[in-house]
Amino acid sequence: MKKIPVTVLTGFLGSGKTTLLNRILTENHGKRIAVIENEFGEIGIDQALVINAEEEVFEMNNGCICCTVRGDLIRILGNLMKRRDKFDHILVETTGMADPGPVAQTFFVDDELKHMFALDGIVTLVDAKHVHLHIEDSSECKEQIAFADVLVLNKTDLVSEAELDALQRRVTGMNSMARVLRAQDANVPIADVLDVGGFDLERALATKPEFLSPEYPFEWAGTFEVEEGAYELLLGDGPDPTMTLVSAYLDPGVVAHDRVEAERALRIWAQPALPASVATTIELGARQAASLQLMGRGPKRFTLVAPKSGRIGLFTQHLPAEFELQLVRHDVALVPAAEHEFTAGHSHDEEVGSVGIHLEGSIDGDRLNKWISQLLREKGLDIFRMKGILNIAGADNRFVFQGVHMLFDGREDRPWGTTRRANDLVFIGRKLDREALTRGFEQCLT
């Protein structure tokens, strides 16, 4: 079977990824395209901003596609193969906060996927106006440029020719092998971004020698010998009000952190986790992740039941030491036959986050404009990205709102039709004040 080409669209927040995606979807290129969206935000807006003709849009809204969402990506690609006759190209648009390396990695380290899909290339959009605000202190921004097969210097109309030349010298110094295009409104020939001839694996390994070492959403795996019957999982106070747990039966002599077992656990992790309180009995080895509810101070006891004797692998979102985790039977703590800590290959700026606001009712356009203008004057450097779909009073069409740092723009979109009217607004930035943003948005209601 011919491998299905996959193109990854990446670029820092507000660089124009969705604009380019919409251009691709509306061009008469004869391709049937399936789209996978990933967002860094509490409210999913990007899918509503994508022009959906005959293409199928799959949305992942779990946060960072390069960490916890890799399992979702594997699951969605697997589901797409069941409809292999409906498309002949896949586009993955990553969140602007994603390191594209682990996304590309998926198509090389997963034994099933690498026989079905071919990574055609990574296309990185660069915001010529604002990239200088992030390129020094954002590892994601640097990785997006370093891994690109094609670099699109976008928003060329907002900078001078000299600034553009300096930017091109800067990005080619970081990635001399990528093809560089210049664009306004992401208007580039489709043939220059699709079917580019294949992702450069050798360059990826030179840039990041650990490129083919997979990252996982869990931090620890323990291997235990269990007998049929009930166990207790003891947890103390820790850094998170919930913790995801996956368990799986292993073959004799196999340890949980073996590559094959870790990949199996990743697929289980990608399924919706079942909430589990201290009153919930969790079946060991079930093909379902459990979300341990840890609200409240003090120790928590969860009942785990082994339906049969054997070797079990436990995979936890946090390290056992962070919660003083113990697996106990008859008041005796089990010692793992083997254990392993998984170290993430990258980290994110913990001060950067998102605030999503959903409001019913209609918005006064003048109040909105005054509030946004004042907000950007005071906080514009810390607000990387704004996007929203709004119900403006007296308008029959959706109002699409987009902003990057101090620049913002709004326009009427398609009619609301039978869709319920509401207002969804997302901010992404550093040290965001949720209460102040919500209060200011509420004051724009009619």
C-alpha positions as CSV (number, residue, x, y, z in Angstrom):
1,M,0.0,0.0,0.0
2,K,1.3,3.5,-0.9
3,K,2.2,5.5,2.2
4,I,-0.1,8.5,2.9
5,P,1.9,11.8,2.9
6,V,1.6,14.0,6.0
7,T,2.4,17.7,6.2
8,V,3.0,19.4,9.6
9,L,2.1,23.1,9.8
10,T,3.9,24.7,12.6
11,G,5.0,28.2,13.8
12,F,4.7,30.3,16.9
13,L,1.4,31.8,18.1
14,G,-0.2,34.1,15.5
15,S,2.3,33.3,12.7
16,G,-0.5,32.5,10.2
17,K,-0.9,28.7,10.3
18,T,-4.7,28.7,10.1
19,T,-4.6,31.2,7.2
20,L,-2.3,29.0,5.2
21,L,-4.4,26.0,6.1
22,N,-7.5,27.7,4.8
23,R,-5.6,28.6,1.6
24,I,-4.7,25.0,1.1
25,L,-8.2,23.8,1.7
26,T,-9.7,26.3,-0.8
27,E,-7.2,25.8,-3.6
28,N,-8.1,23.7,-6.6
29,H,-5.3,21.2,-6.2
30,G,-7.3,18.0,-6.5
31,K,-6.2,16.6,-3.2
32,R,-8.6,15.1,-0.6
33,I,-7.2,16.3,2.7
34,A,-7.9,15.3,6.3
35,V,-7.0,17.9,8.9
36,I,-5.8,17.3,12.4
37,E,-6.0,20.4,14.7
38,N,-4.2,20.9,18.0
39,E,-4.8,23.8,20.3
40,F,-3.1,25.3,23.3
41,G,-6.2,26.7,25.1
42,E,-9.2,25.8,27.3
43,I,-11.8,26.5,24.6
44,G,-11.5,24.9,21.1
45,I,-11.8,27.7,18.5
46,D,-9.4,26.8,15.7
47,Q,-11.6,24.2,14.2
48,A,-14.4,26.8,13.9
49,L,-11.9,29.0,12.1
50,V,-11.0,26.4,9.5
51,I,-12.9,26.4,6.3
52,N,-14.5,22.9,6.2
53,A,-15.5,22.1,2.6
54,E,-15.3,18.3,2.1
55,E,-12.4,17.9,4.3
56,E,-12.6,16.2,7.7
57,V,-11.3,18.1,10.7
58,F,-10.2,16.2,13.8
59,E,-9.5,18.4,16.9
60,M,-7.2,17.7,19.8
61,N,-7.6,20.1,22.6
62,N,-5.5,18.6,25.3
63,G,-2.7,21.1,25.2
64,C,0.8,20.3,24.0
65,I,0.8,18.0,20.9
66,C,4.5,17.2,21.6
67,C,3.8,15.7,25.1
68,T,0.5,14.3,26.2
69,V,-1.2,14.5,22.8
70,R,1.1,12.1,20.9
71,G,-1.2,9.3,22.0
72,D,-4.2,11.2,20.6
73,L,-2.3,11.7,17.3
74,I,-1.6,8.0,17.1
75,R,-5.2,7.1,17.8
76,I,-6.6,9.6,15.3
77,L,-4.3,8.4,12.6
78,G,-5.3,4.8,13.3
79,N,-9.0,5.8,13.0
80,L,-8.3,7.6,9.7
81,M,-6.9,4.4,8.2
82,K,-10.4,2.9,8.6
83,R,-11.5,5.5,6.0
84,R,-8.5,5.3,3.8
85,D,-10.5,5.7,0.6
86,K,-11.8,9.2,1.6
87,F,-8.5,11.1,1.6
88,D,-5.0,11.1,0.1
89,H,-3.1,13.7,2.2
90,I,-3.1,14.6,5.9
91,L,-2.4,18.0,7.4
92,V,-1.5,18.4,11.1
93,E,-1.6,22.0,12.4
94,T,0.2,22.1,15.7
95,T,-0.4,24.6,18.5
96,G,1.9,27.6,18.4
97,M,3.4,26.4,21.7
98,A,4.5,23.0,20.3
99,D,8.0,21.7,19.6
100,P,7.5,19.9,16.2
101,G,10.3,17.4,16.8
102,P,8.2,14.8,18.7
103,V,5.3,15.2,16.2
104,A,7.7,14.3,13.4
105,Q,9.1,11.6,15.6
106,T,5.8,9.8,15.7
107,F,6.1,8.8,12.1
108,F,9.5,7.1,12.7
109,V,9.3,5.5,16.1
110,D,5.8,3.9,15.9
111,D,6.1,0.6,14.2
112,E,2.5,0.6,12.8
113,L,2.4,4.2,11.7
114,K,5.8,4.3,9.9
115,H,4.5,1.6,7.4
116,M,1.3,3.6,6.7
117,F,2.4,7.2,6.7
118,A,5.3,9.2,5.2
119,L,6.2,12.6,6.7
120,D,6.3,14.7,3.6
121,G,7.6,17.8,5.4
122,I,7.4,20.4,8.2
123,V,6.3,23.8,7.1
124,T,7.1,26.5,9.6
125,L,5.5,30.0,9.4
126,V,7.5,32.8,10.9
127,D,5.8,36.1,12.0
128,A,8.1,38.6,10.5
129,K,6.7,41.4,12.7
130,H,6.8,39.7,16.1
131,V,9.2,36.7,16.0
132,H,12.0,38.8,17.6
133,L,9.9,38.9,20.8
134,H,10.1,35.1,21.2
135,I,13.1,33.8,19.2
136,E,15.6,34.4,22.1
137,D,13.6,33.0,25.0
138,S,11.3,30.4,23.5
139,S,12.8,27.0,22.9
140,E,9.6,26.1,20.9
141,C,10.1,29.0,18.5
142,K,13.7,27.9,17.9
143,E,12.8,24.2,17.4
144,Q,10.1,25.2,14.9
145,I,12.6,26.9,12.8
146,A,15.3,24.3,13.2
147,F,13.1,21.4,12.1
148,A,11.5,23.1,9.1
149,D,11.8,21.8,5.5
150,V,10.1,25.0,4.4
151,L,10.2,28.4,6.2
152,V,7.5,30.9,5.3
153,L,8.4,34.4,6.4
154,N,4.9,35.7,6.8
155,K,3.4,39.3,7.2
156,T,6.1,40.8,5.1
157,D,3.9,43.9,4.6
158,L,4.5,44.8,8.3
159,V,8.3,45.1,8.2
160,S,10.8,46.9,6.0
161,E,12.9,45.2,3.3
162,A,16.0,45.6,5.5
163,E,14.3,43.9,8.5
164,L,13.1,41.1,6.3
165,D,16.6,40.5,4.9
166,A,18.0,40.5,8.5
167,L,15.4,38.0,9.6
168,Q,16.1,35.7,6.6
169,R,19.8,35.7,7.5
170,R,18.9,34.9,11.1
171,V,16.7,31.9,10.3
172,T,19.0,30.5,7.6
173,G,21.7,30.7,10.2
174,M,19.6,28.4,12.3
175,N,18.5,26.1,9.5
176,S,20.5,26.5,6.3
177,M,18.8,23.5,4.5
178,A,15.3,24.8,4.6
179,R,13.7,26.5,1.6
180,V,12.7,30.1,2.5
181,L,9.6,31.7,1.1
182,R,8.3,35.2,1.7
183,A,4.6,35.9,2.0
184,Q,1.8,38.3,2.9
185,D,-1.3,36.7,4.4
186,A,0.4,33.2,4.0
187,N,-0.1,33.5,0.2
188,V,2.4,31.0,-1.1
189,P,2.2,28.5,-4.0
190,I,0.6,25.3,-2.7
191,A,3.1,23.2,-4.6
192,D,5.9,24.8,-2.5
193,V,4.4,23.5,0.8
194,L,2.7,20.2,-0.2
195,D,4.6,17.2,-1.7
196,V,8.0,18.8,-0.8
197,G,9.7,15.5,-1.1
198,G,10.2,14.2,2.4
199,F,11.2,15.2,5.8
200,D,15.0,15.4,6.3
201,L,15.7,12.8,9.0
202,E,19.5,13.2,8.9
203,R,19.1,16.9,9.6
204,A,16.7,16.2,12.4
205,L,19.2,13.9,14.1
206,A,22.0,16.4,13.6
207,T,19.9,19.1,15.2
208,K,18.6,16.8,18.0
209,P,20.6,13.6,18.5
210,E,17.9,12.2,20.8
211,F,15.2,12.7,18.1
212,L,14.3,9.0,17.8
213,S,14.0,8.6,21.6
214,P,10.3,8.8,22.2
215,E,8.7,11.1,24.8
216,Y,5.8,9.9,27.0
217,P,3.1,11.6,29.0
218,F,3.9,9.5,32.0
219,E,6.9,10.1,34.3
220,W,7.3,6.7,35.9
221,A,6.7,3.0,35.2
222,G,6.9,0.3,37.8
223,T,6.8,-3.5,37.4
224,F,5.0,-5.6,40.1
225,E,4.3,-9.3,40.6
226,V,0.7,-9.5,41.8
227,E,-1.7,-12.2,43.0
228,E,-5.4,-12.4,42.3
229,G,-7.2,-10.2,44.8
230,A,-7.5,-6.7,46.2
231,Y,-4.7,-4.1,46.7
232,E,-4.5,-0.6,48.0
233,L,-2.8,2.3,46.3
234,L,-1.7,4.8,48.9
235,L,-1.1,8.5,47.9
236,G,-0.1,11.5,50.0
237,D,-0.4,15.1,49.1
238,G,1.2,16.2,45.9
239,P,1.5,18.9,43.3
240,D,-1.7,18.1,41.4
241,P,-5.4,17.5,42.3
242,T,-5.6,14.6,39.9
243,M,-3.2,12.0,38.6
244,T,-3.6,9.7,35.6
245,L,-2.8,6.0,36.1
246,V,-2.5,3.2,33.6
247,S,-2.0,-0.4,34.4
248,A,-1.4,-3.4,32.1
249,Y,-0.6,-7.1,32.4
250,L,2.9,-7.9,31.1
251,D,4.4,-11.1,29.8
252,P,6.7,-13.1,32.2
253,G,10.1,-11.5,32.4
254,V,9.0,-8.3,30.6
255,V,9.3,-5.0,32.4
256,A,6.9,-2.1,32.1
257,H,9.4,0.4,30.7
258,D,10.3,-1.8,27.7
259,R,9.7,0.2,24.5
260,V,6.8,-2.0,23.3
261,E,5.0,-1.9,26.7
262,A,5.5,1.9,27.0
263,E,4.0,2.4,23.5
264,R,1.0,0.2,24.5
265,A,0.5,2.2,27.6
266,L,0.6,5.4,25.5
267,R,-2.3,4.1,23.5
268,I,-4.3,3.4,26.6
269,W,-3.3,6.8,28.0
270,A,-4.8,8.4,24.8
271,Q,-8.3,7.1,25.6
272,P,-10.5,9.3,27.8
273,A,-9.6,8.6,31.5
274,L,-12.3,7.4,33.9
275,P,-12.6,9.6,37.0
276,A,-11.7,7.5,40.1
277,S,-12.4,8.6,43.6
278,V,-11.3,6.8,46.8
279,A,-14.7,5.0,46.7
280,T,-14.0,3.7,43.2
281,T,-12.6,0.2,42.6
282,I,-10.0,0.2,39.8
283,E,-9.4,-3.1,37.9
284,L,-5.7,-3.7,37.3
285,G,-4.9,-4.4,33.7
286,A,-8.0,-2.8,32.3
287,R,-7.5,-1.2,28.9
288,Q,-8.6,2.2,30.3
289,A,-6.8,5.0,32.0
290,A,-8.0,6.1,35.4
291,S,-7.9,9.7,36.6
292,L,-7.3,9.6,40.3
293,Q,-9.2,12.4,42.1
294,L,-6.9,13.8,44.8
295,M,-8.8,16.9,46.0
296,G,-8.5,17.6,49.7
297,R,-5.5,17.3,52.1
298,G,-4.2,14.1,53.6
299,P,-3.6,10.6,52.5
300,K,-5.9,8.8,49.9
301,R,-6.5,5.1,49.5
302,F,-7.7,3.6,46.2
303,T,-8.7,0.0,45.9
304,L,-7.1,-1.9,43.0
305,V,-8.3,-5.4,42.1
306,A,-6.2,-7.9,40.2
307,P,-8.5,-10.3,38.3
308,K,-5.7,-12.8,38.0
309,S,-2.1,-13.4,39.1
310,G,0.7,-12.2,37.0
311,R,3.1,-9.3,36.3
312,I,1.6,-5.8,36.2
313,G,3.0,-2.6,34.8
314,L,1.9,0.7,36.5
315,F,2.4,4.0,34.6
316,T,1.9,7.2,36.5
317,Q,1.6,10.8,35.5
318,H,3.9,11.9,38.3
319,L,6.9,10.4,40.1
320,P,6.0,8.2,43.1
321,A,8.1,10.4,45.4
322,E,5.9,13.4,44.6
323,F,2.9,11.6,46.2
324,E,4.6,9.1,48.4
325,L,3.0,6.4,46.3
326,Q,2.8,2.8,47.6
327,L,1.1,-0.3,46.3
328,V,0.0,-2.3,49.4
329,R,-1.4,-5.8,50.1
330,H,-2.2,-7.0,53.6
331,D,-0.5,-3.9,55.0
332,V,2.8,-4.7,53.3
333,A,4.1,-2.4,50.6
334,L,5.2,-4.2,47.4
335,V,8.7,-3.6,46.1
336,P,8.7,-3.2,42.3
337,A,10.7,-5.8,40.4
338,A,11.8,-2.9,38.2
339,E,11.1,0.8,37.9
340,H,12.0,3.6,35.5
341,E,11.7,7.4,35.3
342,F,10.8,8.9,31.9
343,T,12.4,12.3,31.4
344,A,10.7,14.8,29.0
345,G,12.9,15.9,26.2
346,H,11.8,19.5,26.5
347,S,10.0,21.8,28.9
348,H,7.7,24.8,28.6
349,D,7.7,28.2,30.1
350,E,5.4,27.7,33.1
351,E,4.4,31.3,33.2
352,V,2.8,30.9,29.8
353,G,-0.8,29.7,29.8
354,S,-4.2,30.3,28.3
355,V,-7.5,31.8,29.5
356,G,-10.7,30.7,27.8
357,I,-14.0,32.7,28.3
358,H,-17.4,31.6,27.2
359,L,-20.3,34.0,27.5
360,E,-23.9,33.8,26.4
361,G,-25.6,37.0,25.1
362,S,-24.6,39.6,22.6
363,I,-21.5,41.9,22.6
364,D,-21.5,45.7,22.1
365,G,-19.0,46.3,19.4
366,D,-17.9,49.7,20.7
367,R,-17.3,48.5,24.2
368,L,-15.3,45.6,22.9
369,N,-13.1,47.8,20.8
370,K,-12.4,50.2,23.7
371,W,-11.7,47.3,26.1
372,I,-9.3,45.5,23.8
373,S,-7.5,48.7,22.9
374,Q,-6.9,49.6,26.5
375,L,-5.9,46.0,27.4
376,L,-3.3,45.9,24.6
377,R,-1.9,49.2,25.6
378,E,-1.3,48.0,29.1
379,K,-0.6,44.2,28.6
380,G,0.1,43.8,24.9
381,L,3.6,42.4,25.3
382,D,2.4,39.7,27.6
383,I,-0.5,38.7,25.4
384,F,1.0,36.6,22.7
385,R,-2.3,35.6,21.0
386,M,-6.0,36.3,21.1
387,K,-8.7,34.7,19.0
388,G,-12.4,34.5,19.3
389,I,-15.8,34.0,17.7
390,L,-18.3,36.6,18.9
391,N,-22.0,37.4,18.7
392,I,-22.1,41.1,18.0
393,A,-25.4,42.8,18.7
394,G,-27.5,43.4,15.6
395,A,-25.3,41.2,13.3
396,D,-26.5,38.1,11.5
397,N,-23.0,36.8,11.0
398,R,-20.3,35.5,13.3
399,F,-17.6,38.0,14.1
400,V,-14.1,36.4,14.0
401,F,-11.6,38.2,16.2
402,Q,-7.8,37.7,15.9
403,G,-4.9,39.4,17.7
404,V,-1.1,39.0,18.0
405,H,0.5,41.2,20.6
406,M,-0.4,44.8,19.9
407,L,-2.1,44.1,16.6
408,F,-5.7,42.9,16.4
409,D,-8.3,42.5,13.7
410,G,-11.9,41.5,13.4
411,R,-14.2,40.7,10.5
412,E,-17.7,39.3,9.8
413,D,-17.7,35.7,9.0
414,R,-20.4,33.2,7.8
415,P,-24.0,33.5,9.1
416,W,-24.9,31.9,12.4
417,G,-27.6,29.9,10.8
418,T,-29.0,27.3,13.2
419,T,-25.9,27.4,15.4
420,R,-26.5,28.7,18.9
421,R,-25.2,32.2,19.3
422,A,-22.5,32.7,22.0
423,N,-19.1,34.3,22.6
424,D,-15.8,32.3,22.9
425,L,-12.6,34.2,23.5
426,V,-9.2,32.7,24.1
427,F,-6.0,34.5,25.4
428,I,-2.6,32.9,25.3
429,G,0.3,34.7,27.0
430,R,2.4,35.2,30.1
431,K,1.1,35.9,33.6
432,L,-2.5,36.2,32.5
433,D,-5.1,37.5,35.0
434,R,-8.1,35.3,34.5
435,E,-10.5,37.3,36.8
436,A,-9.6,40.7,35.2
437,L,-9.9,39.3,31.6
438,T,-13.3,37.7,32.4
439,R,-14.6,40.8,34.2
440,G,-13.5,43.0,31.3
441,F,-15.2,40.8,28.7
442,E,-18.4,40.6,30.7
443,Q,-18.6,44.4,30.7
444,C,-18.8,44.3,26.8
445,L,-22.1,42.5,26.9
446,T,-25.1,44.6,25.9
